[in-house]
Amino acid sequence: MEGSEGSPESERSAITAFMNAHPLSPQEARLVRASLRELSNEEIADELGCSPSTVRTYWSRIFQKIGCSERHHVLARIANFLAVRIRSGSS
């Protein structure tokens, strides 16, 4: 069922809402989405068409914007945001 609790559409919607709630650039949002697929910085760089150094720069900016200091903290915040939205029935 489209958009049902725990469905891929619901997860995408929650992730999009998280991205919209934080001032991430389109490239930073793409980087976070790629990280959710457990890609390495090198794989993300290939996907975004940039260098691994640029990916590290994007991570630094994301950390500042979201108030985290490590990649897994950003991903944990997204997971928590998703869990709250699912529990509350938002999508």
N, C-alpha and C positions, 0 to 999 in steps of 0.2 A: 504494500500500500504506500503510495507516494506521500512523503511528508509525515509518515507515522513515526511515533516515538522510536528512536534508535535507528531509523532508516538512514541510508546514505544521503537522501535529500535533506532530512532533518539535521544531520551532522554538518552538511555543507552550509545549510542556512545558519546554523549556530556559529560556525567558523567565520562566515561572512559577517555576521553581526558583531563578532569579536573584533574582526579587522576594522569594521566601520566605527567601533567604539574607541579605537586607538588610531592616532594619526600616522598610519603606515603608508608609505608610498606604494604605488603598484608593484614595483620591483621587490620591496621589502615584503609585501603580502605574498608574492609569488615564492620568495625564499622560504617564508614560514610554511606555506602549503607544501613545498618540496620537502621540508624538514619533517613534516607530519608523515611523509612517505618514507622516512628514515634514510634519506639520501645524505651522503657525505658532502662536505664543502666542495670537494672537487667535482662530484656529480652535479651538485647544484650549479656550480660555475659553468659546467658544460651545458646544462639545461637553459640557464639564463644568458649564455653567450658572453660571459665575462670571466675574469681571472679569480682564482681562489682568494687572492688578496682583497678583491672587491667584495666578495662574499663576506669576508671577515669584517670589512668596513660596514657593510649592511647590518651585520649582527651587532656591532657596536652601537649603531644608531637605534636599532630595535631595542636593545637593552636599555638605553637611555629613555626611549619613549614609553616603554612598558614598565620600567622601574625594576628590571631584573638584571642579574649579573652573569647568568649562564643560560645556555641554550635550553637545557632541560627545564629550567624554571619557566621560560616562555611557554614551552609545550605543556607544562603542568597547569599553567594559568588557563590556557586554551581548553584543556581537558576539564578543569573545574568549571569554567564558563559553560561548556557544553553540558556537563552534568546538571548544573543549576537550571539551565533552559529546558532540559528534558524533564526534570522533576517538576518544574512549574508549568509544563505543557506548552511553553513558547516554542516557536519554530522560526 
